Amino acid sequence: MAPATQQPTPSPSEIITTDASSENNNVTITGKIYTRVRLATKSDLSHIYQLFYQIHEYHNYTHLYKATESSLEGLLFKENPLPLFYGPSVLLLEVSPTPFNKPKNTTNEGFKPVLTTFDLKFPVVEGQAEEFRSKYDDKSDAYIAGYAFFYANYSCFNDKPGFYFESLYFRESYRKLGMGKLLFGTVSSIAANNGFVSVDGIIAVWNKKSYDFYINMGVEVFDEFRYGKLHGENLQKYADNKGKTEEESC
């Protein structure tokens, strides 16, 4: 997905009101909202941890959330990482009431941020401005709105890897604005432009809006397959051959 050209400064009709006091930690954006999709860095760990917790909260799975910021650092930002996009990768979508600077070619990160602008039909309130203020650069009015988490996967049906699209999540203020299309489209663009053969993932059939979203994005659903998972105590039965009987071990 190609980056948009740099947008002009909002006109007086595009009013931006800010209230970042300790009593009311809000930023209200009207008119236009500017977005930047970029690759997460180590400075984003606290925000990634919070967003991962929130998606567990959304699905009522907080009792299963075992990650810490330290464990996420080891997972996402290894000292000797796999090639770009082959290991666990997080794209963050940031929002701002003012335009982002035009991105430079980032040889270190290997991904050029994507800039886009959305026209707002109604005001958007950032209710946790301090908690989700971006730490990426010196832009003080950028906030983390959501993420996409994905990594390379492999199949005997293909001679090249695809992407496993693990999750897509937006904080409540930034839903129903079209940003999901931008973020999923960016991941799909990375796959198509870098020789990956597919973008696979789990689609919740109970969530019709989510289901329809992925169908409209071109995802094909295979009804003849079901998701299976060996985990917890059932998995641990196989540790050190505990799952084998004496006859099977002979």
Salt bridges, closest charged atoms under 4 A:
ASP44 OD1 - ARG38 NH2 2.78
GLU73 OE2 - LYS42 NZ 3.47
GLU94 OE1 - ARG36 NE 2.60
GLU94 OE2 - ARG38 NE 3.01
ASP119 OD1 - LYS32 NZ 2.55
GLU126 OE2 - ARG171 NH2 2.66
GLU130 OE2 - ARG133 NH2 2.37
ASP137 OD2 - ARG36 NH1 2.83
ASP141 OD1 - LYS139 NZ 2.87
ASP212 OD2 - LYS208 NZ 2.63
